Amino acid sequence: MSNTWTSELPRVLLLHAYSPRNSGDGLLVTLAREAIEQALGPSDIKVVASDAEAFHGQEFYQWQAHLPDCLSRRSRRISMLATALLGPTKEIRHLVREADLVVAVGGGYLRGGSLGPAIKSWGAHFGQLRLAASEGHKSVYLPQSIGPFKGIYKRAIERNLAQLHTVYARDDRTIAEFKSVASMERMPDMAVLELARDPKQDKKAANLAERPIFVARELTEPRSYYDLLEAAAVSGNFEWALQSTGGGNDDFPLTLRLNGRFPRTMKEALDESQPRIVVSTRLHGALSSLIAGFPAIHLSYERKGWGAFEDLGLGDYVLNARDATLPEIDELIERIRENPEKYWAAIDENRRNILRRTNSLRETIKSIALTNLRLTE
């Protein structure tokens, strides 16, 4: 695999990809690539990922330090953690230096409020942020939920963010926590932008199938969340579908237990011609449902969920996952069934504003890339 850019097309390096085994993360990579090509036209896009092998493409590069083969093969996680101290391979450093544009996928991977998330973020993502900051004039971060961070780590994150051309934040708490970063702007989640761009009018007009779909995931500090899942499973009113099977985001054991038999994937469920109501704990399970024309209720456990649904005008259809009850969910399901037109009208009312923000994002991407193309000609 060559470490040089050979195409005459705009050279774009996409950072912070995770794994297609998590459907939400795979969606964010797809949406990032589409946003780049909508702004620039055909482009030579190379991708740095935490699980590059799972993407099955020569344009995907594994995020890792240069270590002896025996260590690299033994543990991908050890190799990624080493990048925090040693930096990435020469191949990746070359790619970022020679790129016309550096783009980070959207998401919520820059977190460090407690030890576990801080270690994961440090190994898999901090080095990529530092790499993007080294070429900050040509780097843009697609909509993020960043934080919380504390102490030295927060100062390091803040210092690197400040060197980037533009950082898009997808929730107000991120803006508040990093108010000193002048390059930060509020922008809806990438899936929200896609939904505004390509609403599935044909699905919206269809009658809703009777049985809703439920997407579950494991939660830390769950409070009454697992009681809710058990009540929903006992009711027999839901099909349980699988959103993520990747690494530390494997929903399969929980979904199998709740479903009682091998579950379908969300992709399979959303391929149905007749839409169904989706109740999803995973944000991108909810947003991918909306993109497919399936009305969704989101059980949010992080700031990103409220931000996304409020941007869409659907703030009434997001509940706190840790405290939600089955009667509350049933009430929202009934509200959608009684007047689905009102549900979709809330999104339509917000589309114009979202599309205006989409155009702003594309213009930023285009401006950065064209500036650097001229500099290298």
C-alpha atoms as one frame of an Amber mdcrd trajectory, in Angstrom:
protein
   0.000   0.000   0.000   1.537   3.262  -1.125   2.035   6.090   1.330   1.920
   8.748  -1.367  -0.918  10.685  -2.936  -0.970   9.752  -6.613  -4.302  11.254
  -7.715  -4.725  14.681  -9.298  -7.987  15.067  -7.336  -8.181  17.084  -4.086
  -6.341  15.117  -1.390  -8.409  14.699   1.772  -7.379  12.836   4.905 -10.261
  11.741   7.123  -9.365  11.174  10.789 -11.001   9.513  13.815 -12.913   6.778
  11.975 -13.717   3.892  14.291 -15.270   0.695  12.885 -18.147  -0.287  10.575
 -19.062  -2.944  13.169 -20.805  -0.068  14.945 -23.489   1.071  12.498 -23.522
   4.602  13.918 -19.779   5.027  13.470 -19.947   3.548   9.988 -22.709   6.020
   9.148 -20.602   8.962  10.340 -17.730   7.898   8.059 -20.130   7.632   5.117
 -21.657  11.035   5.860 -18.222  12.647   6.211 -17.153  11.322   2.821 -20.401
  12.484   1.245 -20.016  15.971   2.750 -16.495  16.218   1.349 -17.579  15.212
  -2.147 -20.649  17.470  -2.057 -18.299  20.369  -1.300 -15.372  19.463  -3.566
 -16.672  17.000  -6.128 -14.701  13.783  -6.734 -11.808  13.613  -4.249  -8.978
  11.300  -3.235 -10.071  10.428   0.313  -7.872   8.395   2.625  -9.126   7.373
   6.067  -7.339   6.787   9.379  -9.335   4.362  11.549  -9.115   2.564  14.874
 -10.255  -0.646  13.153  -9.082  -0.096   9.584  -9.119  -3.786   8.646 -12.894
  -3.983   9.203 -13.526  -1.391   6.475 -11.981  -3.614   3.781 -10.401  -0.967
   1.604  -6.889   0.123   0.672  -7.756   3.736   1.435  -8.108   2.864   5.163
  -5.038   3.190   7.395  -4.715   1.757  10.896  -4.099   4.359  13.625  -0.978
   3.095  15.365   2.590   3.838  16.313   5.548   2.185  14.642   6.169  -0.857
  16.844   7.775  -4.265  16.308   5.437  -6.581  14.391   5.085  -8.930  17.338
   3.595  -6.145  19.488   1.401  -4.702  16.740  -0.116  -8.091  15.975  -0.644
  -8.955  19.629  -2.762  -5.950  20.556  -4.134  -3.174  18.394  -5.054  -1.307
  21.579  -1.477  -1.352  22.893  -0.290  -0.010  19.565  -2.856   2.800  19.622
  -1.992   3.742  23.212   1.648   3.976  22.158   0.794   6.710  19.656   0.115
   9.073  22.579   3.839   8.891  23.401   5.534   7.912  20.134   3.250   9.502
  17.560   1.822   7.689  14.518   3.687   5.894  11.753   5.696   7.843   9.177
   3.101   6.839   6.597   0.298   8.617   8.466   2.448  11.673   9.191   3.235
  11.890   5.477  -0.444  11.661   4.567  -1.430  14.561   6.821   1.468  16.754
   5.628   0.632  16.235   1.956  -3.175  16.462   2.261  -4.995  19.520   0.925
  -7.637  19.117   3.622  -7.834  17.246   6.935 -11.341  16.357   8.144 -12.353
  14.670  11.393 -15.515  12.576  11.385 -18.323  13.762  13.616 -19.134  12.067
  16.895 -18.515  11.979  20.612 -15.085  10.385  20.899 -13.221  13.278  22.589
 -14.193  12.540  26.196 -12.257  12.383  29.452 -14.449  13.097  32.452 -13.525
   9.811  34.144 -10.581   7.426  33.922 -12.044   4.892  31.461 -13.146   7.341
  28.764  -9.964   9.389  29.279  -7.719   6.370  28.590  -9.742   5.352  25.514
  -9.732   8.890  24.161  -6.014   9.298  24.844  -5.046   6.123  23.007  -7.432
   6.235  20.079  -8.022   9.942  19.522  -5.790  12.464  21.290  -2.868  11.718
  18.979  -5.102  12.266  15.951  -6.227  15.616  17.352  -2.606  16.586  17.918
  -1.776  15.506  14.361  -4.637  17.588  12.929  -3.518  20.566  15.030  -0.020
  20.316  13.543  -1.654  21.188  10.196  -4.384  23.253  11.813  -4.793  25.759
   8.986  -6.243  22.989   6.792  -8.117  20.995   9.458 -11.846  20.974  10.178
 -13.686  18.876  12.767 -17.193  17.835  11.764 -19.928  18.178  14.435 -18.610
  16.980  17.780 -19.680  16.488  21.369 -16.449  17.272  23.215 -15.924  16.776
  26.935 -16.115  16.743  29.774 -12.397  17.021  30.501 -10.477  17.962  33.613
  -7.185  19.599  34.579  -4.104  19.061  32.424  -5.946  16.900  29.915  -8.571
  19.598  29.329  -5.876  22.218  28.786  -4.146  19.946  26.256  -7.418  19.362
  24.382  -8.225  23.084  24.446  -4.757  24.049  23.175  -4.996  21.674  20.205
  -8.580  22.603  19.343  -7.570  26.262  19.232  -5.070  25.509  16.440  -7.715
  24.038  14.100  -9.306  26.101  11.338 -12.865  25.184  12.394 -14.367  22.969
  15.094 -18.093  22.268  14.786 -19.907  21.487  18.049 -23.214  19.632  17.930
 -24.460  20.649  21.401 -24.509  23.751  23.580 -22.603  22.172  26.491 -19.553
  21.695  24.268 -19.699  25.363  23.274 -19.934  26.371  26.933 -17.063  24.140
  28.084 -14.713  25.364  25.336 -15.828  28.982  25.051 -12.172  30.079  24.821
 -11.766  28.207  21.486 -12.475  30.921  18.933 -12.673  28.473  16.019 -15.667
  26.601  17.502 -19.124  26.928  15.904 -22.486  25.304  16.632 -23.605  22.820
  13.952 -26.153  19.953  14.006 -25.024  16.321  13.950 -24.041  15.032  10.502
 -27.020  12.673  10.449 -29.313  15.636  11.173 -27.791  17.490   8.211 -28.352
  14.434   6.018 -31.946  14.105   7.161 -32.640  17.726   6.237 -31.001  17.250
   2.840 -32.802  14.048   1.846 -36.157  13.529   3.624 -37.871  10.268   2.671
 -41.289  11.661   1.753 -42.500   8.313   0.357 -41.972   6.538   3.682 -43.583
   9.344   5.684 -46.823   8.985   3.745 -47.043   5.227   4.389 -49.108   3.658
   7.156 -47.073   2.692  10.207 -46.645  -1.020  10.897 -48.065  -2.196  14.193
 -45.017  -3.435  16.122 -42.351  -0.857  17.089 -38.620  -1.594  17.032 -36.507
  -1.206  20.183 -32.725  -0.619  20.093 -30.964  -1.176  23.424 -27.403  -0.770
  24.640 -25.479  -1.226  27.883 -25.274   1.887  30.086 -23.046   2.953  32.944
 -24.842   4.339  36.017 -28.112   2.935  34.611 -30.491   3.820  37.481 -33.842
   2.348  36.305 -32.816   1.777  32.658 -32.601  -2.034  32.891 -35.970  -2.160
  34.654 -37.379  -0.350  31.621 -35.811  -2.860  29.241 -37.203  -5.800  31.201
 -40.679  -4.242  31.246 -40.518  -3.667  27.479 -39.356  -7.255  26.889 -42.085
  -8.728  29.113 -44.732  -6.685  27.284 -43.953  -8.501  24.028 -44.849  -5.331
  22.138 -41.439  -4.688  20.533 -39.037  -6.259  18.100 -35.471  -5.882  19.371
 -32.978  -4.914  16.674 -29.197  -4.735  16.742 -27.377  -1.456  16.080 -23.773
  -2.140  17.099 -21.482  -5.176  17.412 -18.071  -3.487  17.469 -15.454  -3.882
  20.190 -16.572  -2.227  23.402 -19.904  -1.315  21.745 -21.285  -4.828  21.312
 -25.055  -4.779  21.832 -25.525  -8.405  20.778 -25.583 -10.177  24.207 -28.088
  -7.699  25.675 -30.275  -7.665  22.553 -30.272 -11.479  22.309 -31.380 -11.783
  25.936 -34.201  -9.260  25.480 -35.320 -10.622  22.112 -35.191 -14.301  23.033
 -33.855 -15.225  19.602 -31.214 -14.059  17.129 -32.008 -10.370  16.433 -32.111
  -8.631  13.074 -29.792  -5.735  12.408 -31.176  -2.221  12.163 -30.042  -2.126
   8.544 -32.280  -5.099   7.775 -35.190  -3.572   9.669 -34.875  -0.199   7.927
 -34.892  -1.867   4.505 -38.573  -2.714   4.991 -40.981  -0.856   2.717 -43.483
  -0.136   5.501 -42.092   2.176   8.218 -42.325   1.397  11.921 -41.793   3.482
  15.035 -38.277   3.043  16.455 -37.364   3.468  20.117 -33.569   3.729  20.231
 -31.071   4.214  23.022 -28.330   4.730  20.454 -28.541   8.195  18.912 -27.544
   7.105  15.437 -30.016   4.257  15.636 -32.670   6.956  16.024 -31.199   9.283
  13.387 -30.624   6.542  10.807 -34.264   5.567  11.353 -35.398   9.122  10.628
 -33.217   9.224   7.506 -34.958   6.014   6.344 -38.410   7.530   6.999 -39.097
   5.682  10.267 -40.300   7.968  13.124 -38.075   7.635  16.172 -38.121   8.161
  19.916 -34.671   8.562  21.468 -33.708   7.415  24.965 -30.757   9.705  25.498
 -27.902   9.086  27.904 -25.551  11.884  26.762 -25.781  15.543  25.748 -25.637
  14.700  22.041 -29.130  13.209  22.027 -30.897  16.288  23.288 -28.906  18.530
  20.937 -29.780  16.471  17.856 -33.487  16.108  18.577 -33.866  19.760  19.554
 -32.168  20.793  16.285 -34.843  18.739  14.498 -37.724  20.250  16.470 -38.330
  16.880  18.162 -37.418  17.798  21.730 -40.662  16.218  22.986 -39.555  12.830
  21.641 -36.307  12.456  23.597 -36.389  10.958  27.116 -33.672  10.425  29.699
 -32.711   6.773  29.202 -31.823   6.294  32.867 -35.233   7.425  34.152 -37.703
   6.745  31.307 -40.679   4.463  31.918 -42.632   2.210  29.587 -45.867   4.238
  30.010 -43.977   7.381  28.899 -42.715   5.581  25.803 -46.159   4.119  25.061
 -47.649   7.619  25.297 -45.160   8.986  22.740 -45.781   6.011  20.453 -49.516
   6.665  20.589 -48.958  10.371  19.919 -47.031   9.531  16.747 -49.668   7.005
  15.623 -52.482   9.501  16.122 -50.803  12.268  14.108 -47.653  11.218  12.197
 -48.017  14.291   9.972 -47.437  16.559  12.969 -44.283  14.620  13.875 -42.738
  15.050  10.416 -43.972  18.660  10.155 -41.773  19.549  13.159 -38.718  18.442
  11.168 -39.887  20.203   8.015 -40.215  23.477   9.941 -36.541  23.243  10.914
 -35.195  22.072   7.554 -34.515  25.521   6.116 -32.318  26.547   9.033 -30.491
  23.191   9.008 -29.888  23.407   5.246 -28.449  26.900   5.681 -25.967  25.508
   8.192 -25.185  22.637   5.805 -24.263  25.142   3.093 -22.032  26.999   5.554
 -20.180  23.772   6.402 -19.673  22.933   2.734 -18.351  26.425   2.001 -15.834
  26.086   4.838 -14.618  22.730   3.517 -14.364  24.118  -0.026 -12.532  27.275
   1.065  -9.889  25.384   3.070  -9.268  22.837   0.322  -9.041  25.387  -2.498
  -6.669  27.582  -0.493  -4.288  24.687   0.054  -4.617  23.458  -3.510  -3.447
  26.902  -4.714  -0.566  26.882  -2.227   0.743  23.564  -3.551   0.329  24.248
  -7.266
